[in-house]
């Protein structure tokens, strides 16, 4: 799981199956609003999930928390976020960076970059890599190039922000 301290097999299994337990272990003191706690439980158990909350209800920040917890507890997960604008994914990553700094147990799960940062950033991708071989990346949707950049990616979790604004051709790819 990426822990510095050892945990029992039973605790490792519970971390993987119980999102509330994972939240308490990795982000002690974090209190999600009731609707986000319900979303966390639902997403944890779902194959497909859709969030349609109103503006400024914390969807992007919540999704960052979900991805961090899931990737910390599920080795070799490949998560990709895609938005109409690259800026949306970048905002989620900036939030995740804050959470990794605020919650040391979660930060211990991350493979630091050469500059000792939690994430790698460049013009075409931002990524966070976990010690358990999980990875979260965000890329631009490349609408002007018909989603060319998306074609080479494979993900076990795909988060699409504002899916209705992205052409179906790119979503299918």
N, CA, C and O of each residue as an XYZ file, in Angstrom:
692
protein
N       0.809     -1.200      0.000
C       0.000      0.000      0.000
C       0.855      1.268      0.000
O       0.319      2.360     -0.184
N       2.132      1.155      0.195
C       2.976      2.328      0.214
C       3.215      2.872      1.608
O       3.856      3.912      1.759
N       2.725      2.207      2.613
C       2.935      2.654      3.984
C       4.396      2.500      4.382
O       5.075      1.567      3.954
N       4.862      3.416      5.195
C       6.180      3.261      5.787
C       6.074      2.270      6.936
O       6.944      1.416      7.109
N       5.016      2.384      7.715
C       4.809      1.443      8.806
C       4.066      0.228      8.263
O       3.393      0.310      7.236
N       4.190     -0.871      8.940
C       3.531     -2.077      8.453
C       2.081     -2.124      8.936
O       1.736     -1.570      9.979
N       1.243     -2.801      8.147
C      -0.151     -2.977      8.524
C      -0.497     -4.452      8.385
O       0.187     -5.203      7.689
N      -1.549     -4.847      9.044
C      -1.966     -6.240      8.963
C      -2.648     -6.498      7.625
O      -3.108     -5.575      6.952
N      -2.700     -7.764      7.260
C      -3.387     -8.155      6.016
C      -4.860     -7.758      6.079
O      -5.435     -7.302      5.091
N      -5.462     -7.937      7.258
C      -6.877     -7.596      7.446
C      -7.107     -6.091      7.223
O      -8.089     -5.700      6.592
N      -6.205     -5.255      7.740
C      -6.336     -3.805      7.554
C      -6.159     -3.434      6.080
O      -6.856     -2.553      5.576
N      -5.235     -4.098      5.389
C      -5.021     -3.825      3.966
C      -6.269     -4.163      3.162
O      -6.644     -3.422      2.254
N      -6.904     -5.267      3.486
C      -8.140     -5.657      2.804
C      -9.240     -4.648      3.088
O      -9.996     -4.280      2.189
N      -9.331     -4.198      4.333
C     -10.361     -3.226      4.693
C     -10.123     -1.884      3.993
O     -11.076     -1.230      3.570
N      -8.856     -1.471      3.869
C      -8.552     -0.233      3.159
C      -9.052     -0.294      1.723
O      -9.559      0.691      1.185
N      -8.905     -1.447      1.119
C      -9.303     -1.625     -0.276
C     -10.822     -1.666     -0.443
O     -11.350     -1.225     -1.463
N     -11.518     -2.194      0.558
C     -12.965     -2.381      0.431
C     -13.807     -1.278      1.055
O     -14.956     -1.087      0.655
N     -13.270     -0.556      2.018
C     -14.071      0.395      2.789
C     -13.556      1.823      2.588
O     -12.536      2.195      3.167
N     -14.247      2.625      1.776
C     -13.755      3.979      1.502
C     -13.727      4.893      2.722
O     -12.861      5.762      2.820
N     -14.665      4.709      3.656
C     -14.660      5.543      4.867
C     -13.433      5.233      5.725
O     -12.819      6.140      6.287
N     -13.081      3.955      5.823
C     -11.898      3.555      6.574
C     -10.648      4.126      5.908
O      -9.761      4.641      6.588
N     -10.577      4.035      4.583
C      -9.432      4.591      3.844
C      -9.311      6.092      4.077
O      -8.211      6.612      4.261
N     -10.444      6.780      4.067
C     -10.445      8.220      4.312
C      -9.903      8.524      5.709
O      -9.087      9.431      5.872
N     -10.355      7.769      6.723
C      -9.882      8.003      8.102
C      -8.389      7.712      8.247
O      -7.688      8.430      8.959
N      -7.899      6.671      7.581
C      -6.483      6.296      7.707
C      -5.586      7.278      6.969
O      -4.605      7.766      7.529
N      -5.917      7.572      5.714
C      -5.040      8.397      4.883
C      -5.256      9.891      5.068
O      -4.337     10.679      4.845
N      -6.462     10.292      5.473
C      -6.768     11.710      5.610
C      -7.469     11.951      6.947
O      -8.617     12.394      6.972
N      -6.784     11.660      8.064
C      -7.419     11.800      9.375
C      -7.911     13.234      9.604
O      -7.201     14.208      9.356
N      -9.137     13.319     10.082
C      -9.716     14.632     10.351
C     -10.482     15.215      9.171
O     -11.214     16.190      9.339
N     -10.328     14.641      7.983
C     -11.062     15.132      6.808
C     -12.536     14.783      6.981
O     -12.886     13.618      7.167
N     -13.378     15.776      6.920
C     -14.815     15.573      7.056
C     -15.472     15.941      5.724
O     -15.577     17.118      5.380
N     -15.906     14.935      4.989
C     -16.623     15.191      3.745
C     -18.068     15.553      4.054
O     -18.649     15.005      4.991
N     -18.662     16.463      3.287
C     -20.095     16.716      3.447
C     -20.870     15.434      3.129
O     -20.381     14.589      2.379
N     -22.070     15.283      3.688
C     -22.829     14.037      3.491
C     -22.991     13.619      2.029
O     -22.879     12.435      1.713
N     -23.256     14.585      1.125
C     -23.445     14.197     -0.279
C     -22.153     13.650     -0.885
O     -22.196     12.755     -1.729
N     -21.000     14.182     -0.457
C     -19.734     13.674     -0.993
C     -19.377     12.320     -0.387
O     -18.789     11.479     -1.066
N     -19.718     12.098      0.863
C     -19.489     10.783      1.469
C     -20.339      9.728      0.753
O     -19.870      8.618      0.501
N     -21.576     10.074      0.428
C     -22.429      9.164     -0.344
C     -21.828      8.900     -1.722
O     -21.834      7.765     -2.200
N     -21.309      9.948     -2.358
C     -20.683      9.786     -3.672
C     -19.445      8.892     -3.581
O     -19.224      8.047     -4.447
N     -18.642      9.079     -2.536
C     -17.445      8.263     -2.360
C     -17.809      6.787     -2.250
O     -17.201      5.939     -2.903
N     -18.792      6.489     -1.430
C     -19.226      5.090     -1.275
C     -19.752      4.539     -2.597
O     -19.443      3.407     -2.969
N     -20.536      5.328     -3.292
C     -21.103      4.885     -4.559
C     -20.041      4.657     -5.622
O     -20.059      3.640     -6.314
N     -19.123      5.594     -5.752
C     -18.069      5.454     -6.760
C     -17.152      4.288     -6.433
O     -16.666      3.607     -7.336
N     -16.912      4.052     -5.156
C     -16.012      2.981     -4.721
C     -16.516      1.618     -5.194
O     -15.734      0.722     -5.512
N     -17.833      1.487     -5.233
C     -18.436      0.186     -5.555
C     -18.949      0.092     -6.993
O     -19.356     -0.987     -7.424
N     -18.940      1.187     -7.737
C     -19.542      1.222     -9.066
C     -18.559      0.875    -10.183
O     -17.353      1.096    -10.066
N     -19.093      0.339    -11.240
C     -18.303      0.143    -12.452
C     -18.319      1.440    -13.259
O     -17.294      1.869    -13.788
N     -19.496      2.054    -13.344
C     -19.653      3.346    -14.008
C     -20.305      4.288    -13.011
O     -21.167      3.886    -12.230
N     -19.884      5.552    -13.048
C     -20.440      6.509    -12.108
C     -20.610      7.851    -12.812
O     -19.839      8.195    -13.707
N     -21.615      8.595    -12.403
C     -21.915      9.885    -12.996
C     -22.298     10.845    -11.878
O     -23.189     10.545    -11.083
N     -21.642     11.983    -11.809
C     -21.979     12.992    -10.798
C     -22.560     14.206    -11.510
O     -21.932     14.770    -12.406
N     -23.740     14.596    -11.115
C     -24.377     15.761    -11.734
C     -24.809     16.774    -10.683
O     -25.953     17.227    -10.678
N     -23.910     17.116     -9.817
C     -24.187     18.126     -8.788
C     -24.135     19.514     -9.423
O     -23.636     19.680    -10.536
N     -24.643     20.483     -8.721
C     -24.640     21.853     -9.214
C     -23.243     22.468     -9.217
O     -22.267     21.863     -8.773
N     -23.189     23.674     -9.727
C     -21.914     24.403     -9.776
C     -21.383     24.641     -8.363
O     -22.148     24.863     -7.424
N     -20.075     24.591     -8.235
C     -19.385     24.899     -6.978
C     -19.804     24.001     -5.823
O     -19.853     24.453     -4.679
N     -20.106     22.743     -6.100
C     -20.449     21.800     -5.029
C     -19.260     20.906     -4.678
O     -19.379     20.023     -3.829
N     -18.127     21.129     -5.318
C     -16.921     20.382     -4.973
C     -16.690     19.123     -5.783
O     -15.968     18.235     -5.328
N     -17.277     19.009     -6.972
C     -17.118     17.794     -7.782
C     -15.656     17.536     -8.147
O     -15.173     16.411     -8.025
N     -14.964     18.563     -8.589
C     -13.581     18.394     -9.020
C     -12.681     18.044     -7.837
O     -11.860     17.132     -7.934
N     -12.827     18.751     -6.735
C     -12.019     18.456     -5.543
C     -12.344     17.066     -5.017
O     -11.440     16.304     -4.674
N     -13.628     16.733     -4.951
C     -14.023     15.412     -4.478
C     -13.430     14.310     -5.363
O     -12.939     13.300     -4.859
N     -13.479     14.509     -6.664
C     -12.937     13.506     -7.578
C     -11.442     13.315     -7.333
O     -10.936     12.197     -7.427
N     -10.740     14.390     -7.022
C      -9.318     14.284     -6.679
C      -9.108     13.434     -5.434
O      -8.192     12.612     -5.393
N      -9.943     13.621     -4.424
C      -9.852     12.814     -3.197
C     -10.128     11.353     -3.513
O      -9.397     10.469     -3.067
N     -11.179     11.097     -4.279
C     -11.499      9.720     -4.665
C     -10.308      9.068     -5.377
O      -9.916      7.954     -5.032
N      -9.738      9.755     -6.361
C      -8.628      9.172     -7.125
C      -7.418      8.896     -6.233
O      -6.787      7.845     -6.355
N      -7.091      9.825     -5.342
C      -5.952      9.602     -4.438
C      -6.183      8.378     -3.554
O      -5.302      7.529     -3.426
N      -7.358      8.287     -2.948
C      -7.648      7.156     -2.061
C      -7.688      5.838     -2.833
O      -7.137      4.835     -2.379
N      -8.334      5.837     -3.990
C      -8.444      4.613     -4.776
C      -7.059      4.134     -5.220
O      -6.727      2.958     -5.069
N      -6.265      5.036     -5.761
C      -4.939      4.649     -6.261
C      -4.010      4.216     -5.126
O      -3.157      3.351     -5.323
N      -4.167      4.806     -3.948
C      -3.340      4.408     -2.805
C      -3.687      3.002     -2.333
O      -2.831      2.302     -1.793
N      -4.935      2.583     -2.531
C      -5.389      1.289     -1.997
C      -5.547      0.199     -3.058
O      -5.766     -0.964     -2.720
N      -5.440      0.561     -4.317
C      -5.613     -0.401     -5.416
C      -4.374     -0.352     -6.318
O      -4.309      0.464     -7.238
N      -3.397     -1.219     -6.059
C      -2.147     -1.209     -6.844
C      -2.385     -1.329     -8.352
O      -3.324     -1.979     -8.810
N      -1.509     -0.685     -9.088
C      -1.466     -0.736    -10.563
C      -2.690     -0.122    -11.234
O      -2.987     -0.442    -12.385
N      -3.399      0.751    -10.533
C      -4.504      1.480    -11.159
C      -3.927      2.549    -12.071
O      -2.987      3.250    -11.697
N      -4.484      2.673    -13.259
C      -4.114      3.738    -14.184
C      -5.331      4.636    -14.333
O      -6.313      4.253    -14.968
N      -5.272      5.826    -13.753
C      -6.395      6.768    -13.793
C      -6.038      7.932    -14.706
O      -4.923      8.451    -14.670
N      -6.996      8.327    -15.517
C      -6.800      9.428    -16.449
C      -7.963     10.400    -16.306
O      -9.122      9.986    -16.291
N      -7.657     11.690    -16.200
C      -8.706     12.701    -16.195
C      -8.616     13.482    -17.494
O      -7.532     13.811    -17.976
N      -9.761     13.762    -18.034
C      -9.854     14.454    -19.314
C     -10.949     15.495    -19.190
O     -12.048     15.194    -18.724
N     -10.660     16.697    -19.597
C     -11.650     17.759    -19.538
C     -11.661     18.540    -20.827
O     -10.762     18.415    -21.658
N     -12.682     19.341    -20.981
C     -12.777     20.183    -22.160
C     -11.532     21.057    -22.261
O     -10.996     21.281    -23.346
N     -11.088     21.543    -21.111
C      -9.872     22.354    -21.063
C      -8.861     21.671    -20.143
O      -9.244     21.066    -19.141
N      -7.607     21.762    -20.468
C      -6.529     21.195    -19.653
C      -6.541     21.829    -18.268
O      -6.160     21.193    -17.285
N      -6.976     23.072    -18.193
C      -7.005     23.821    -16.935
C      -7.834     23.110    -15.859
O      -7.488     23.168    -14.679
N      -8.920     22.442    -16.253
C      -9.766     21.743    -15.285
C      -8.982     20.635    -14.586
O      -9.009     20.532    -13.360
N      -8.291     19.815    -15.358
C      -7.468     18.750    -14.782
C      -6.348     19.322    -13.930
O      -6.023     18.776    -12.876
N      -5.762     20.413    -14.381
C      -4.690     21.043    -13.619
C      -5.201     21.537    -12.265
O      -4.504     21.411    -11.259
N      -6.405     22.095    -12.234
C      -6.978     22.549    -10.956
C      -7.168     21.367    -10.007
O      -6.900     21.482     -8.812
N      -7.630     20.229    -10.535
C      -7.785     19.039     -9.707
C      -6.429     18.600     -9.161
O      -6.321     18.231     -7.991
N      -5.404     18.638     -9.995
C      -4.076     18.226     -9.557
C      -3.494     19.181     -8.521
O      -2.817     18.742     -7.591
N      -3.743     20.460     -8.664
C      -3.276     21.412     -7.655
C      -3.955     21.135     -6.317
O      -3.320     21.229     -5.267
N      -5.240     20.796     -6.350
C      -5.949     20.426     -5.128
C      -5.349     19.145     -4.541
O      -5.110     19.074     -3.336
N      -5.104     18.133     -5.381
C      -4.522     16.878     -4.885
C      -3.144     17.131     -4.278
O      -2.789     16.517     -3.271
N      -2.373     18.021     -4.877
C      -1.061     18.370     -4.332
C      -1.204     18.940     -2.919
O      -0.418     18.600     -2.034
N      -2.192     19.798     -2.701
C      -2.454     20.351     -1.366
C      -2.809     19.249     -0.383
O      -2.339     19.252      0.755
N      -3.636     18.305     -0.816
C      -4.044     17.200      0.062
C      -2.847     16.314      0.416
O      -2.729     15.862      1.554
N      -1.970     16.068     -0.539
C      -0.788     15.246     -0.272
C       0.149     15.927      0.735
O       0.797     15.256      1.538
N       0.213     17.243      0.686
C       1.029     17.995      1.647
C       0.367     18.035      3.023
O       1.047     18.001      4.049
N      -0.949     18.106      3.034
C      -1.689     18.226      4.292
C      -1.784     16.899      5.047
O      -1.815     16.887      6.278
N      -1.831     15.789      4.319
C      -2.019     14.471      4.933
C      -0.804     13.581      4.668
O      -0.729     12.930      3.626
N       0.147     13.550      5.606
C       1.413     12.831      5.414
C       1.272     11.339      5.106
O       2.068     10.797      4.338
N       0.276     10.662      5.689
C       0.112      9.227      5.401
C      -0.177      9.008      3.927
O       0.308      8.048      3.328
N      -0.960      9.891      3.350
C      -1.262      9.804      1.924
C      -0.016     10.151      1.107
O       0.285      9.498      0.107
N       0.695     11.173      1.541
C       1.921     11.587      0.848
C       2.984     10.505      0.813
O       3.780     10.447     -0.124
N       3.005      9.642      1.831
C       3.989      8.544      1.866
C       3.743      7.514      0.771
O       4.629      6.712      0.474
N       2.570      7.518      0.172
C       2.228      6.554     -0.883
C       2.764      6.982     -2.250
O       2.752      6.196     -3.198
N       3.231      8.221     -2.351
C       3.606      8.790     -3.641
C       5.091      8.608     -3.923
O       5.929      8.745     -3.032
N       5.400      8.298     -5.173
C       6.782      8.251     -5.645
C       7.132      9.689     -6.048
O       6.591     10.215     -7.021
N       8.030     10.314     -5.301
C       8.371     11.711     -5.546
C       9.153     11.862     -6.846
O       9.840     10.937     -7.282
N       9.042     13.041     -7.461
C       9.800     13.335     -8.672
C      11.250     13.642     -8.292
O      11.595     13.686     -7.111
N      12.084     13.852     -9.293
C      13.492     14.193     -9.036
C      13.636     15.457     -8.204
O      14.596     15.604     -7.448
N      12.686     16.362     -8.345
C      12.751     17.614     -7.580
C      11.989     17.507     -6.253
O      11.683     18.521     -5.624
N      11.683     16.266     -5.832
C      11.004     15.987     -4.559
C       9.580     16.528     -4.510
O       9.055     16.806     -3.432
N       8.956     16.678     -5.676
C       7.565     17.116     -5.754
C       6.660     15.895     -5.866
O       7.111     14.809     -6.230
N       5.379     16.080     -5.552
C       4.416     14.981     -5.650
C       4.013     14.699     -7.097
O       3.636     13.576     -7.429
N       4.093     15.718     -7.958
C       3.629     15.501     -9.328
C       4.637     15.994    -10.353
O       5.451     16.883    -10.106
N       4.534     15.362    -11.519
C       5.332     15.773    -12.662
C       4.418     16.604    -13.551
O       3.272     16.233    -13.801
N       4.939     17.734    -14.028
C       4.135     18.629    -14.854
C       4.876     18.960    -16.140
O       6.063     19.282    -16.116
N       4.175     18.879    -17.256
C       4.702     19.430    -18.499
C       3.526     19.954    -19.319
O       2.391     19.956    -18.842
N       3.783     20.390    -20.522
C       2.731     21.035    -21.315
C       1.632     20.090    -21.777
O       0.531     20.539    -22.095
N       1.909     18.793    -21.818
C       0.918     17.872    -22.357
C       0.387     16.870    -21.339
O      -0.538     16.117    -21.646
N       0.955     16.845    -20.130
C       0.484     15.895    -19.123
C       0.979     16.296    -17.741
O       2.121     16.722    -17.567
N       0.092     16.149    -16.768
C       0.486     16.217    -15.360
C       0.222     14.833    -14.792
O      -0.781     14.206    -15.130
N       1.120     14.345    -13.925
C       0.952     12.979    -13.409
C       1.433     12.862    -11.970
O       2.361     13.548    -11.543
N       0.769     11.968    -11.236
C       1.170     11.581     -9.882
C       1.377     10.078     -9.924
O       0.493      9.334    -10.351
N       2.554      9.628     -9.478
C       2.865      8.200     -9.485
C       2.966      7.690     -8.052
O       3.566      8.330     -7.188
N       2.376      6.543     -7.823
C       2.327      5.932     -6.502
C       3.385      4.844     -6.387
O       3.793      4.251     -7.386
N       3.821      4.589     -5.165
C       4.808      3.533     -4.912
C       4.260      2.145     -5.239
O       5.033      1.209     -5.443
N       2.936      2.005     -5.291
C       2.315      0.709     -5.599
C       2.038      0.544     -7.105
O       1.264     -0.322     -7.511
N       2.680      1.387     -7.918
C       2.559      1.376     -9.384
C       1.229      1.904     -9.912
O       0.924      1.718    -11.090
N       0.439      2.550     -9.080
C      -0.737      3.258     -9.578
C      -0.282      4.611    -10.110
O       0.804      5.092     -9.785
N      -1.131      5.209    -10.929
C      -0.768      6.477    -11.557
C      -2.036      7.255    -11.881
O      -3.026      6.684    -12.340
N      -1.998      8.557    -11.639
C      -3.080      9.459    -12.038
C      -2.470     10.459    -13.012
O      -1.427     11.048    -12.726
N      -3.111     10.651    -14.155
C      -2.624     11.618    -15.136
C      -3.783     12.472    -15.619
O      -4.936     12.039    -15.611
N      -3.469     13.678    -16.034
C      -4.449     14.526    -16.705
C      -3.813     15.037    -17.979
O      -2.631     15.382    -18.009
N      -4.614     15.080    -19.031
C      -4.129     15.537    -20.328
C      -5.175     16.463    -20.945
O      -6.346     16.428    -20.568
N      -4.738     17.301    -21.909
C      -5.727     18.108    -22.625
C      -6.547     17.220    -23.555
O      -6.052     16.195    -24.023
N      -7.781     17.597    -23.825
C      -8.632     16.783    -24.696
C      -8.239     16.919    -26.161
O      -8.628     16.085    -26.979
N      -7.485     17.939    -26.502
C      -7.011     18.126    -27.880
C      -8.134     18.226    -28.895
O      -8.091     17.576    -29.939
N      -9.125     19.025    -28.599
C     -10.246     19.157    -29.524
C      -9.797     19.643    -30.894
O     -10.341     19.218    -31.913
N      -8.806     20.533    -30.924
C      -8.353     21.073    -32.206
C      -7.606     20.024    -33.040
O      -7.421     20.211    -34.243
N      -7.174     18.920    -32.408
C      -6.503     17.833    -33.143
C      -7.353     16.558    -33.091
O      -6.834     15.452    -33.243
N      -8.633     16.721    -32.880
C      -9.607     15.621    -32.846
C      -9.240     14.519    -31.849
O      -9.432     13.334    -32.122
N      -8.717     14.920    -30.706
C      -8.419     13.964    -29.642
C      -7.207     13.087    -29.900
O      -7.093     12.001    -29.334
N      -6.311     13.547    -30.742
C      -5.130     12.760    -31.123
C      -4.337     12.253    -29.923
O      -3.867     11.115    -29.926
N      -4.187     13.078    -28.914
C      -3.374     12.717    -27.748
C      -4.025     11.606    -26.908
O      -3.329     10.826    -26.257
N      -5.339     11.544    -26.930
C      -6.078     10.583    -26.119
C      -5.839      9.155    -26.611
O      -5.845      8.223    -25.807
N      -5.632      8.971    -27.896
C      -5.550      7.634    -28.495
C      -4.516      6.725    -27.853
O      -4.753      5.520    -27.771
N      -3.394      7.231    -27.398
C      -2.335      6.390    -26.843
C      -2.502      6.004    -25.386
O      -1.685      5.252    -24.854
N      -3.528      6.494    -24.733
C      -3.702      6.252    -23.303
C      -4.627      5.068    -23.033
O      -5.610      4.847    -23.740
N      -4.284      4.323    -22.001
C      -5.141      3.263    -21.481
C      -5.344      3.571    -20.005
O      -4.414      3.974    -19.307
N      -6.576      3.376    -19.541
C      -6.856      3.696    -18.141
C      -7.851      2.706    -17.570
O      -8.788      2.286    -18.250
N      -7.640      2.336    -16.308
C      -8.630      1.512    -15.618
C      -9.706      2.400    -15.002
O     -10.809      1.933    -14.721
N      -9.391      3.681    -14.790
C     -10.370      4.675    -14.346
C     -10.233      5.880    -15.268
O      -9.147      6.435    -15.435
N     -11.343      6.268    -15.855
C     -11.365      7.442    -16.724
C     -12.360      8.436    -16.150
O     -13.539      8.122    -15.983
N     -11.882      9.629    -15.852
C     -12.733     10.702    -15.346
C     -12.836     11.728    -16.462
O     -11.831     12.281    -16.908
N     -14.072     11.978    -16.913
C     -14.294     12.971    -17.958
C     -15.123     14.092    -17.362
O     -16.256     13.878    -16.933
N     -14.551     15.291    -17.337
C     -15.244     16.458    -16.801
C     -15.988     17.144    -17.947
O     -15.430     17.355    -19.023
N     -17.236     17.486    -17.706
C     -18.078     18.133    -18.718
C     -18.140     17.295    -19.988
O     -17.859     17.781    -21.083
N     -18.511     16.030    -19.825
C     -18.529     15.081    -20.931
C     -19.419     15.529    -22.090
O     -19.124     15.223    -23.245
N     -20.491     16.241    -21.802
C     -21.405     16.674    -22.859
C     -20.752     17.656    -23.825
O     -21.191     17.783    -24.968
N     -19.715     18.348    -23.380
C     -19.043     19.335    -24.232
C     -17.926     18.725    -25.091
O     -17.368     19.390    -25.964
N     -17.610     17.451    -24.830
C     -16.535     16.800    -25.575
C     -17.167     15.942    -26.667
O     -18.078     15.162    -26.389
N     -16.696     16.078    -27.904
C     -17.269     15.288    -29.006
C     -17.236     13.781    -28.712
O     -16.256     13.267    -28.174
N     -18.315     13.087    -29.072
C     -18.435     11.648    -28.820
C     -17.269     10.845    -29.390
O     -16.855      9.843    -28.807
N     -16.744     11.286    -30.525
C     -15.604     10.593    -31.142
C     -14.421     10.517    -30.177
O     -13.760      9.482    -30.083
N     -14.158     11.593    -29.470
C     -13.036     11.626    -28.512
C     -13.372     10.782    -27.293
O     -12.507     10.069    -26.785
N     -14.615     10.845    -26.811
C     -15.026     10.052    -25.649
C     -14.876      8.566    -25.944
O     -14.378      7.819    -25.102
N     -15.291      8.134    -27.109
C     -15.189      6.713    -27.473
C     -13.744      6.244    -27.539
O     -13.446      5.103    -27.186
N     -12.849      7.108    -27.986
C     -11.433      6.722    -28.097
C     -10.855      6.473    -26.744
O      -9.676      6.138    -26.629
